[in-house]
């Protein structure tokens, strides 16, 4: 007889099962019953935590983003830090970016939300640490760092991934950093 899961272990198993359902069939095929089956539990266990599909999707996305957080590199230069972070995202997050953008499109239509609405606010982003270090080293000045400029290299990376559903060539990452991003912050 399998050991009964409780607390954080049970919640993780439920959220992992929900993510597997989202990646397997997208939001249109995502049901509470399918998650219950995949997790090997009962409906009351799931409904005690999340009253409906939308609440479960939101919790699942928050869980996956927490589980897949990328550490901020510290190479000693803004260029290398941004490239290293982009390379890590490019190497390990193509499926996550694709699922978040493509498989959840029906969720956004149904709920009137946008992808940004699913991203929980909270701890500092890895990229913010990079920019703070670069300012402290005197590489750039803080007044050049608007939120849009800070997100630009990562937005362009996401765009490239969504255009092909594949990792981006390293020369493209370097072009984004060297010809688009760095001239804006220097």
CNS distance restraints for C-alpha pairs under 8 A (distance, minus, plus):
assign (resid   5 and name CA) (resid   9 and name CA) 5.94 0.50 0.50
assign (resid   5 and name CA) (resid  10 and name CA) 4.88 0.50 0.50
assign (resid   6 and name CA) (resid  10 and name CA) 4.78 0.50 0.50
assign (resid   6 and name CA) (resid  11 and name CA) 7.64 0.50 0.50
assign (resid   7 and name CA) (resid  11 and name CA) 6.29 0.50 0.50
assign (resid   8 and name CA) (resid  12 and name CA) 6.01 0.50 0.50
assign (resid   9 and name CA) (resid  13 and name CA) 6.20 0.50 0.50
assign (resid  10 and name CA) (resid  14 and name CA) 6.21 0.50 0.50
assign (resid  11 and name CA) (resid  15 and name CA) 6.13 0.50 0.50
assign (resid  12 and name CA) (resid  16 and name CA) 5.90 0.50 0.50
assign (resid  13 and name CA) (resid  17 and name CA) 6.08 0.50 0.50
assign (resid  13 and name CA) (resid  39 and name CA) 6.38 0.50 0.50
assign (resid  14 and name CA) (resid  18 and name CA) 6.17 0.50 0.50
assign (resid  14 and name CA) (resid  35 and name CA) 7.21 0.50 0.50
assign (resid  14 and name CA) (resid  36 and name CA) 7.73 0.50 0.50
assign (resid  14 and name CA) (resid  39 and name CA) 5.70 0.50 0.50
assign (resid  14 and name CA) (resid  46 and name CA) 7.40 0.50 0.50
assign (resid  15 and name CA) (resid  19 and name CA) 6.17 0.50 0.50
assign (resid  15 and name CA) (resid  56 and name CA) 7.92 0.50 0.50
assign (resid  15 and name CA) (resid  59 and name CA) 7.38 0.50 0.50
assign (resid  15 and name CA) (resid  60 and name CA) 5.23 0.50 0.50
assign (resid  15 and name CA) (resid  63 and name CA) 6.94 0.50 0.50
assign (resid  16 and name CA) (resid  20 and name CA) 6.23 0.50 0.50
assign (resid  16 and name CA) (resid  60 and name CA) 7.52 0.50 0.50
assign (resid  17 and name CA) (resid  21 and name CA) 6.26 0.50 0.50
assign (resid  17 and name CA) (resid  35 and name CA) 5.78 0.50 0.50
assign (resid  17 and name CA) (resid  38 and name CA) 5.73 0.50 0.50
assign (resid  17 and name CA) (resid  39 and name CA) 5.36 0.50 0.50
assign (resid  18 and name CA) (resid  22 and name CA) 6.27 0.50 0.50
assign (resid  18 and name CA) (resid  35 and name CA) 5.33 0.50 0.50
assign (resid  18 and name CA) (resid  56 and name CA) 7.68 0.50 0.50
assign (resid  18 and name CA) (resid  57 and name CA) 7.58 0.50 0.50
assign (resid  18 and name CA) (resid  60 and name CA) 6.47 0.50 0.50
assign (resid  19 and name CA) (resid  23 and name CA) 6.15 0.50 0.50
assign (resid  19 and name CA) (resid  60 and name CA) 6.21 0.50 0.50
assign (resid  19 and name CA) (resid  61 and name CA) 7.73 0.50 0.50
assign (resid  19 and name CA) (resid  64 and name CA) 7.60 0.50 0.50
assign (resid  20 and name CA) (resid  24 and name CA) 5.98 0.50 0.50
assign (resid  21 and name CA) (resid  25 and name CA) 6.12 0.50 0.50
assign (resid  21 and name CA) (resid  26 and name CA) 7.17 0.50 0.50
assign (resid  21 and name CA) (resid  29 and name CA) 7.94 0.50 0.50
assign (resid  21 and name CA) (resid  30 and name CA) 6.12 0.50 0.50
assign (resid  21 and name CA) (resid  34 and name CA) 7.20 0.50 0.50
assign (resid  21 and name CA) (resid  35 and name CA) 6.58 0.50 0.50
assign (resid  21 and name CA) (resid  38 and name CA) 7.85 0.50 0.50
assign (resid  22 and name CA) (resid  26 and name CA) 4.54 0.50 0.50
assign (resid  22 and name CA) (resid  27 and name CA) 5.86 0.50 0.50
assign (resid  22 and name CA) (resid  29 and name CA) 7.77 0.50 0.50
assign (resid  22 and name CA) (resid  30 and name CA) 6.07 0.50 0.50
assign (resid  22 and name CA) (resid  99 and name CA) 7.57 0.50 0.50
assign (resid  22 and name CA) (resid 103 and name CA) 6.92 0.50 0.50
assign (resid  22 and name CA) (resid 104 and name CA) 7.99 0.50 0.50
assign (resid  23 and name CA) (resid  99 and name CA) 6.17 0.50 0.50
assign (resid  23 and name CA) (resid 103 and name CA) 7.10 0.50 0.50
assign (resid  25 and name CA) (resid  29 and name CA) 5.20 0.50 0.50
assign (resid  25 and name CA) (resid  30 and name CA) 6.65 0.50 0.50
assign (resid  25 and name CA) (resid 103 and name CA) 7.64 0.50 0.50
assign (resid  26 and name CA) (resid  30 and name CA) 6.29 0.50 0.50
assign (resid  26 and name CA) (resid  99 and name CA) 7.61 0.50 0.50
assign (resid  26 and name CA) (resid 102 and name CA) 7.99 0.50 0.50
assign (resid  26 and name CA) (resid 103 and name CA) 4.32 0.50 0.50
assign (resid  26 and name CA) (resid 104 and name CA) 6.39 0.50 0.50
assign (resid  27 and name CA) (resid 103 and name CA) 5.90 0.50 0.50
assign (resid  27 and name CA) (resid 104 and name CA) 5.53 0.50 0.50
assign (resid  27 and name CA) (resid 105 and name CA) 7.64 0.50 0.50
assign (resid  27 and name CA) (resid 106 and name CA) 6.01 0.50 0.50
assign (resid  27 and name CA) (resid 107 and name CA) 6.04 0.50 0.50
assign (resid  28 and name CA) (resid 106 and name CA) 6.37 0.50 0.50
assign (resid  28 and name CA) (resid 107 and name CA) 7.79 0.50 0.50
assign (resid  30 and name CA) (resid  34 and name CA) 6.88 0.50 0.50
assign (resid  30 and name CA) (resid  35 and name CA) 7.78 0.50 0.50
assign (resid  30 and name CA) (resid  53 and name CA) 7.97 0.50 0.50
assign (resid  31 and name CA) (resid  35 and name CA) 6.50 0.50 0.50
assign (resid  31 and name CA) (resid  53 and name CA) 6.81 0.50 0.50
assign (resid  32 and name CA) (resid  36 and name CA) 6.24 0.50 0.50
assign (resid  32 and name CA) (resid  43 and name CA) 7.73 0.50 0.50
assign (resid  32 and name CA) (resid  46 and name CA) 7.75 0.50 0.50
assign (resid  32 and name CA) (resid  52 and name CA) 7.56 0.50 0.50
assign (resid  32 and name CA) (resid  53 and name CA) 6.31 0.50 0.50
assign (resid  33 and name CA) (resid  37 and name CA) 6.24 0.50 0.50
assign (resid  33 and name CA) (resid  43 and name CA) 7.05 0.50 0.50
assign (resid  34 and name CA) (resid  38 and name CA) 6.10 0.50 0.50
assign (resid  35 and name CA) (resid  39 and name CA) 5.94 0.50 0.50
assign (resid  36 and name CA) (resid  40 and name CA) 5.97 0.50 0.50
assign (resid  36 and name CA) (resid  41 and name CA) 5.37 0.50 0.50
assign (resid  36 and name CA) (resid  42 and name CA) 5.88 0.50 0.50
assign (resid  36 and name CA) (resid  43 and name CA) 6.06 0.50 0.50
assign (resid  36 and name CA) (resid  46 and name CA) 6.92 0.50 0.50
assign (resid  37 and name CA) (resid  41 and name CA) 6.59 0.50 0.50
assign (resid  37 and name CA) (resid  42 and name CA) 7.84 0.50 0.50
assign (resid  41 and name CA) (resid  45 and name CA) 6.84 0.50 0.50
assign (resid  41 and name CA) (resid  46 and name CA) 7.88 0.50 0.50
assign (resid  42 and name CA) (resid  46 and name CA) 6.91 0.50 0.50
assign (resid  43 and name CA) (resid  47 and name CA) 6.05 0.50 0.50
assign (resid  44 and name CA) (resid  48 and name CA) 5.84 0.50 0.50
assign (resid  45 and name CA) (resid  49 and name CA) 7.10 0.50 0.50
assign (resid  46 and name CA) (resid  50 and name CA) 6.26 0.50 0.50
assign (resid  47 and name CA) (resid  51 and name CA) 5.02 0.50 0.50
assign (resid  47 and name CA) (resid  52 and name CA) 7.18 0.50 0.50
assign (resid  50 and name CA) (resid  55 and name CA) 5.61 0.50 0.50
assign (resid  50 and name CA) (resid  56 and name CA) 5.48 0.50 0.50
assign (resid  51 and name CA) (resid  55 and name CA) 6.64 0.50 0.50
assign (resid  51 and name CA) (resid  56 and name CA) 7.71 0.50 0.50
assign (resid  52 and name CA) (resid  56 and name CA) 6.37 0.50 0.50
assign (resid  53 and name CA) (resid  57 and name CA) 6.10 0.50 0.50
assign (resid  54 and name CA) (resid  58 and name CA) 6.21 0.50 0.50
assign (resid  54 and name CA) (resid 107 and name CA) 7.82 0.50 0.50
assign (resid  54 and name CA) (resid 111 and name CA) 7.93 0.50 0.50
assign (resid  55 and name CA) (resid  59 and name CA) 6.21 0.50 0.50
assign (resid  56 and name CA) (resid  60 and name CA) 5.95 0.50 0.50
assign (resid  57 and name CA) (resid  61 and name CA) 6.14 0.50 0.50
assign (resid  58 and name CA) (resid  62 and name CA) 6.26 0.50 0.50
assign (resid  58 and name CA) (resid 118 and name CA) 5.95 0.50 0.50
assign (resid  59 and name CA) (resid  63 and name CA) 6.06 0.50 0.50
assign (resid  60 and name CA) (resid  64 and name CA) 6.13 0.50 0.50
assign (resid  61 and name CA) (resid  65 and name CA) 6.10 0.50 0.50
assign (resid  61 and name CA) (resid 118 and name CA) 6.77 0.50 0.50
assign (resid  61 and name CA) (resid 119 and name CA) 7.29 0.50 0.50
assign (resid  62 and name CA) (resid  66 and name CA) 6.20 0.50 0.50
assign (resid  62 and name CA) (resid 118 and name CA) 7.38 0.50 0.50
assign (resid  62 and name CA) (resid 119 and name CA) 6.57 0.50 0.50
assign (resid  62 and name CA) (resid 120 and name CA) 6.08 0.50 0.50
assign (resid  63 and name CA) (resid  67 and name CA) 6.12 0.50 0.50
assign (resid  64 and name CA) (resid  68 and name CA) 6.00 0.50 0.50
assign (resid  65 and name CA) (resid  69 and name CA) 5.94 0.50 0.50
assign (resid  65 and name CA) (resid 119 and name CA) 7.92 0.50 0.50
assign (resid  70 and name CA) (resid  85 and name CA) 7.62 0.50 0.50
assign (resid  70 and name CA) (resid  88 and name CA) 7.51 0.50 0.50
assign (resid  70 and name CA) (resid  89 and name CA) 7.39 0.50 0.50
assign (resid  70 and name CA) (resid 126 and name CA) 6.79 0.50 0.50
assign (resid  71 and name CA) (resid  85 and name CA) 7.98 0.50 0.50
assign (resid  71 and name CA) (resid 126 and name CA) 6.11 0.50 0.50
assign (resid  72 and name CA) (resid  81 and name CA) 7.74 0.50 0.50
assign (resid  72 and name CA) (resid  85 and name CA) 6.77 0.50 0.50
assign (resid  72 and name CA) (resid 126 and name CA) 4.77 0.50 0.50
assign (resid  72 and name CA) (resid 127 and name CA) 6.66 0.50 0.50
assign (resid  72 and name CA) (resid 129 and name CA) 6.67 0.50 0.50
assign (resid  72 and name CA) (resid 130 and name CA) 6.68 0.50 0.50
assign (resid  73 and name CA) (resid  81 and name CA) 5.61 0.50 0.50
assign (resid  73 and name CA) (resid  84 and name CA) 6.69 0.50 0.50
assign (resid  73 and name CA) (resid  85 and name CA) 6.50 0.50 0.50
assign (resid  73 and name CA) (resid 130 and name CA) 7.48 0.50 0.50
assign (resid  74 and name CA) (resid  81 and name CA) 6.03 0.50 0.50
assign (resid  74 and name CA) (resid 130 and name CA) 7.42 0.50 0.50
assign (resid  75 and name CA) (resid  80 and name CA) 6.17 0.50 0.50
assign (resid  75 and name CA) (resid  81 and name CA) 5.66 0.50 0.50
assign (resid  76 and name CA) (resid  80 and name CA) 7.58 0.50 0.50
assign (resid  76 and name CA) (resid  81 and name CA) 7.33 0.50 0.50
assign (resid  77 and name CA) (resid  81 and name CA) 6.02 0.50 0.50
assign (resid  77 and name CA) (resid 134 and name CA) 6.91 0.50 0.50
assign (resid  77 and name CA) (resid 139 and name CA) 7.86 0.50 0.50
assign (resid  78 and name CA) (resid  82 and name CA) 6.02 0.50 0.50
assign (resid  78 and name CA) (resid 130 and name CA) 6.70 0.50 0.50
assign (resid  78 and name CA) (resid 131 and name CA) 7.20 0.50 0.50
assign (resid  78 and name CA) (resid 133 and name CA) 8.00 0.50 0.50
assign (resid  78 and name CA) (resid 134 and name CA) 5.65 0.50 0.50
assign (resid  78 and name CA) (resid 139 and name CA) 7.36 0.50 0.50
assign (resid  79 and name CA) (resid  83 and name CA) 6.13 0.50 0.50
assign (resid  79 and name CA) (resid 177 and name CA) 6.95 0.50 0.50
assign (resid  79 and name CA) (resid 178 and name CA) 7.80 0.50 0.50
assign (resid  79 and name CA) (resid 182 and name CA) 7.45 0.50 0.50
assign (resid  80 and name CA) (resid  84 and name CA) 5.81 0.50 0.50
assign (resid  81 and name CA) (resid  85 and name CA) 6.14 0.50 0.50
assign (resid  81 and name CA) (resid 130 and name CA) 6.54 0.50 0.50
assign (resid  82 and name CA) (resid  86 and name CA) 6.04 0.50 0.50
assign (resid  82 and name CA) (resid 127 and name CA) 7.54 0.50 0.50
assign (resid  82 and name CA) (resid 130 and name CA) 7.32 0.50 0.50
assign (resid  82 and name CA) (resid 177 and name CA) 7.47 0.50 0.50
assign (resid  83 and name CA) (resid  87 and name CA) 5.95 0.50 0.50
assign (resid  83 and name CA) (resid 173 and name CA) 6.89 0.50 0.50
assign (resid  83 and name CA) (resid 174 and name CA) 6.97 0.50 0.50
assign (resid  83 and name CA) (resid 177 and name CA) 7.06 0.50 0.50
assign (resid  84 and name CA) (resid  88 and name CA) 6.20 0.50 0.50
assign (resid  85 and name CA) (resid  89 and name CA) 6.25 0.50 0.50
assign (resid  85 and name CA) (resid 127 and name CA) 7.87 0.50 0.50
assign (resid  86 and name CA) (resid  90 and name CA) 5.92 0.50 0.50
assign (resid  86 and name CA) (resid 153 and name CA) 7.98 0.50 0.50
assign (resid  86 and name CA) (resid 154 and name CA) 6.92 0.50 0.50
assign (resid  86 and name CA) (resid 157 and name CA) 7.35 0.50 0.50
assign (resid  86 and name CA) (resid 173 and name CA) 7.22 0.50 0.50
assign (resid  87 and name CA) (resid  91 and name CA) 5.98 0.50 0.50
assign (resid  87 and name CA) (resid 170 and name CA) 7.61 0.50 0.50
assign (resid  87 and name CA) (resid 173 and name CA) 7.68 0.50 0.50
assign (resid  88 and name CA) (resid  92 and name CA) 6.06 0.50 0.50
assign (resid  88 and name CA) (resid  93 and name CA) 7.83 0.50 0.50
assign (resid  89 and name CA) (resid  93 and name CA) 5.08 0.50 0.50
assign (resid  89 and name CA) (resid  94 and name CA) 7.43 0.50 0.50
assign (resid  90 and name CA) (resid  94 and name CA) 6.24 0.50 0.50
assign (resid  90 and name CA) (resid 157 and name CA) 7.70 0.50 0.50
assign (resid  90 and name CA) (resid 167 and name CA) 5.47 0.50 0.50
assign (resid  90 and name CA) (resid 168 and name CA) 6.51 0.50 0.50
assign (resid  91 and name CA) (resid 167 and name CA) 6.60 0.50 0.50
assign (resid  93 and name CA) (resid  97 and name CA) 6.07 0.50 0.50
assign (resid  94 and name CA) (resid  98 and name CA) 6.07 0.50 0.50
assign (resid  94 and name CA) (resid 161 and name CA) 6.66 0.50 0.50
assign (resid  94 and name CA) (resid 165 and name CA) 6.97 0.50 0.50
assign (resid  94 and name CA) (resid 166 and name CA) 6.40 0.50 0.50
assign (resid  94 and name CA) (resid 167 and name CA) 6.30 0.50 0.50
assign (resid  95 and name CA) (resid  99 and name CA) 6.00 0.50 0.50
assign (resid  95 and name CA) (resid 165 and name CA) 7.99 0.50 0.50
assign (resid  96 and name CA) (resid 100 and name CA) 6.01 0.50 0.50
assign (resid  97 and name CA) (resid 101 and name CA) 6.11 0.50 0.50
assign (resid  97 and name CA) (resid 158 and name CA) 7.06 0.50 0.50
assign (resid  97 and name CA) (resid 161 and name CA) 7.74 0.50 0.50
assign (resid  97 and name CA) (resid 162 and name CA) 7.72 0.50 0.50
assign (resid  98 and name CA) (resid 102 and name CA) 5.60 0.50 0.50
assign (resid  98 and name CA) (resid 103 and name CA) 7.28 0.50 0.50
assign (resid  98 and name CA) (resid 161 and name CA) 7.68 0.50 0.50
assign (resid  98 and name CA) (resid 162 and name CA) 6.48 0.50 0.50
assign (resid  98 and name CA) (resid 165 and name CA) 6.56 0.50 0.50
assign (resid  99 and name CA) (resid 103 and name CA) 4.82 0.50 0.50
assign (resid  99 and name CA) (resid 104 and name CA) 6.66 0.50 0.50
assign (resid 100 and name CA) (resid 104 and name CA) 5.70 0.50 0.50
assign (resid 100 and name CA) (resid 115 and name CA) 7.32 0.50 0.50
assign (resid 101 and name CA) (resid 105 and name CA) 6.37 0.50 0.50
assign (resid 101 and name CA) (resid 115 and name CA) 7.01 0.50 0.50
assign (resid 101 and name CA) (resid 162 and name CA) 7.95 0.50 0.50
assign (resid 104 and name CA) (resid 108 and name CA) 6.51 0.50 0.50
assign (resid 105 and name CA) (resid 109 and name CA) 6.36 0.50 0.50
assign (resid 106 and name CA) (resid 110 and name CA) 6.04 0.50 0.50
assign (resid 107 and name CA) (resid 111 and name CA) 5.95 0.50 0.50
assign (resid 107 and name CA) (resid 112 and name CA) 7.99 0.50 0.50
assign (resid 107 and name CA) (resid 113 and name CA) 7.70 0.50 0.50
assign (resid 108 and name CA) (resid 112 and name CA) 5.34 0.50 0.50
assign (resid 108 and name CA) (resid 113 and name CA) 4.73 0.50 0.50
assign (resid 108 and name CA) (resid 114 and name CA) 5.58 0.50 0.50
assign (resid 108 and name CA) (resid 115 and name CA) 7.25 0.50 0.50
assign (resid 109 and name CA) (resid 113 and name CA) 7.10 0.50 0.50
assign (resid 113 and name CA) (resid 117 and name CA) 6.04 0.50 0.50
assign (resid 113 and name CA) (resid 118 and name CA) 7.95 0.50 0.50
assign (resid 114 and name CA) (resid 118 and name CA) 7.23 0.50 0.50
assign (resid 115 and name CA) (resid 119 and name CA) 7.01 0.50 0.50
assign (resid 124 and name CA) (resid 128 and name CA) 6.49 0.50 0.50
assign (resid 124 and name CA) (resid 129 and name CA) 7.46 0.50 0.50
assign (resid 125 and name CA) (resid 129 and name CA) 7.02 0.50 0.50
assign (resid 126 and name CA) (resid 130 and name CA) 6.87 0.50 0.50
assign (resid 127 and name CA) (resid 131 and name CA) 6.44 0.50 0.50
assign (resid 127 and name CA) (resid 150 and name CA) 7.55 0.50 0.50
assign (resid 128 and name CA) (resid 132 and name CA) 6.15 0.50 0.50
assign (resid 128 and name CA) (resid 150 and name CA) 7.76 0.50 0.50
assign (resid 129 and name CA) (resid 133 and name CA) 6.20 0.50 0.50
assign (resid 130 and name CA) (resid 134 and name CA) 6.24 0.50 0.50
assign (resid 131 and name CA) (resid 135 and name CA) 6.19 0.50 0.50
assign (resid 131 and name CA) (resid 145 and name CA) 7.99 0.50 0.50
assign (resid 131 and name CA) (resid 150 and name CA) 7.86 0.50 0.50
assign (resid 132 and name CA) (resid 136 and name CA) 6.19 0.50 0.50
assign (resid 133 and name CA) (resid 137 and name CA) 6.13 0.50 0.50
assign (resid 134 and name CA) (resid 138 and name CA) 6.24 0.50 0.50
assign (resid 134 and name CA) (resid 139 and name CA) 5.28 0.50 0.50
assign (resid 134 and name CA) (resid 140 and name CA) 6.09 0.50 0.50
assign (resid 135 and name CA) (resid 139 and name CA) 5.91 0.50 0.50
assign (resid 135 and name CA) (resid 140 and name CA) 5.19 0.50 0.50
assign (resid 135 and name CA) (resid 141 and name CA) 5.59 0.50 0.50
assign (resid 135 and name CA) (resid 142 and name CA) 6.21 0.50 0.50
assign (resid 139 and name CA) (resid 186 and name CA) 7.80 0.50 0.50
assign (resid 140 and name CA) (resid 144 and name CA) 7.60 0.50 0.50
assign (resid 140 and name CA) (resid 185 and name CA) 6.28 0.50 0.50
assign (resid 140 and name CA) (resid 186 and name CA) 5.81 0.50 0.50
assign (resid 141 and name CA) (resid 145 and name CA) 7.49 0.50 0.50
assign (resid 141 and name CA) (resid 185 and name CA) 7.55 0.50 0.50
assign (resid 141 and name CA) (resid 186 and name CA) 7.71 0.50 0.50
assign (resid 144 and name CA) (resid 149 and name CA) 7.86 0.50 0.50
assign (resid 144 and name CA) (resid 184 and name CA) 7.28 0.50 0.50
assign (resid 144 and name CA) (resid 185 and name CA) 5.29 0.50 0.50
assign (resid 144 and name CA) (resid 186 and name CA) 7.60 0.50 0.50
assign (resid 145 and name CA) (resid 149 and name CA) 5.95 0.50 0.50
assign (resid 145 and name CA) (resid 150 and name CA) 5.98 0.50 0.50
assign (resid 145 and name CA) (resid 185 and name CA) 6.65 0.50 0.50
assign (resid 146 and name CA) (resid 150 and name CA) 6.22 0.50 0.50
assign (resid 147 and name CA) (resid 151 and name CA) 6.20 0.50 0.50
assign (resid 148 and name CA) (resid 152 and name CA) 5.95 0.50 0.50
assign (resid 149 and name CA) (resid 153 and name CA) 7.87 0.50 0.50
assign (resid 149 and name CA) (resid 181 and name CA) 7.38 0.50 0.50
assign (resid 149 and name CA) (resid 184 and name CA) 7.42 0.50 0.50
assign (resid 149 and name CA) (resid 185 and name CA) 7.80 0.50 0.50
assign (resid 151 and name CA) (resid 155 and name CA) 5.92 0.50 0.50
assign (resid 152 and name CA) (resid 156 and name CA) 6.09 0.50 0.50
assign (resid 152 and name CA) (resid 181 and name CA) 6.97 0.50 0.50
assign (resid 153 and name CA) (resid 157 and name CA) 6.19 0.50 0.50
assign (resid 153 and name CA) (resid 176 and name CA) 6.23 0.50 0.50
assign (resid 153 and name CA) (resid 177 and name CA) 6.52 0.50 0.50
assign (resid 153 and name CA) (resid 180 and name CA) 7.96 0.50 0.50
assign (resid 153 and name CA) (resid 181 and name CA) 6.25 0.50 0.50
assign (resid 154 and name CA) (resid 158 and name CA) 6.12 0.50 0.50
assign (resid 155 and name CA) (resid 159 and name CA) 6.13 0.50 0.50
assign (resid 156 and name CA) (resid 160 and name CA) 6.19 0.50 0.50
assign (resid 156 and name CA) (resid 176 and name CA) 7.36 0.50 0.50
assign (resid 157 and name CA) (resid 161 and name CA) 6.26 0.50 0.50
assign (resid 157 and name CA) (resid 168 and name CA) 7.49 0.50 0.50
assign (resid 157 and name CA) (resid 173 and name CA) 7.28 0.50 0.50
assign (resid 158 and name CA) (resid 162 and name CA) 6.12 0.50 0.50
assign (resid 159 and name CA) (resid 163 and name CA) 6.12 0.50 0.50
assign (resid 160 and name CA) (resid 164 and name CA) 6.66 0.50 0.50
assign (resid 160 and name CA) (resid 168 and name CA) 6.52 0.50 0.50
assign (resid 161 and name CA) (resid 165 and name CA) 5.13 0.50 0.50
assign (resid 161 and name CA) (resid 166 and name CA) 5.54 0.50 0.50
assign (resid 161 and name CA) (resid 167 and name CA) 6.01 0.50 0.50
assign (resid 161 and name CA) (resid 168 and name CA) 6.31 0.50 0.50
assign (resid 162 and name CA) (resid 166 and name CA) 7.65 0.50 0.50
assign (resid 168 and name CA) (resid 172 and name CA) 6.75 0.50 0.50
assign (resid 168 and name CA) (resid 173 and name CA) 7.20 0.50 0.50
assign (resid 169 and name CA) (resid 173 and name CA) 6.83 0.50 0.50
assign (resid 170 and name CA) (resid 174 and name CA) 6.32 0.50 0.50
assign (resid 171 and name CA) (resid 175 and name CA) 6.13 0.50 0.50
assign (resid 172 and name CA) (resid 176 and name CA) 6.17 0.50 0.50
assign (resid 173 and name CA) (resid 177 and name CA) 6.34 0.50 0.50
assign (resid 174 and name CA) (resid 178 and name CA) 5.81 0.50 0.50
assign (resid 175 and name CA) (resid 179 and name CA) 5.44 0.50 0.50
assign (resid 175 and name CA) (resid 180 and name CA) 7.14 0.50 0.50
assign (resid 176 and name CA) (resid 180 and name CA) 5.22 0.50 0.50
assign (resid 176 and name CA) (resid 181 and name CA) 6.22 0.50 0.50
assign (resid 177 and name CA) (resid 181 and name CA) 4.84 0.50 0.50
assign (resid 177 and name CA) (resid 182 and name CA) 5.83 0.50 0.50
assign (resid 178 and name CA) (resid 182 and name CA) 5.56 0.50 0.50
assign (resid 178 and name CA) (resid 183 and name CA) 7.25 0.50 0.50
assign (resid 179 and name CA) (resid 183 and name CA) 6.52 0.50 0.50
assign (resid 180 and name CA) (resid 184 and name CA) 6.87 0.50 0.50
assign (resid 181 and name CA) (resid 185 and name CA) 6.80 0.50 0.50
assign (resid 182 and name CA) (resid 186 and name CA) 6.16 0.50 0.50
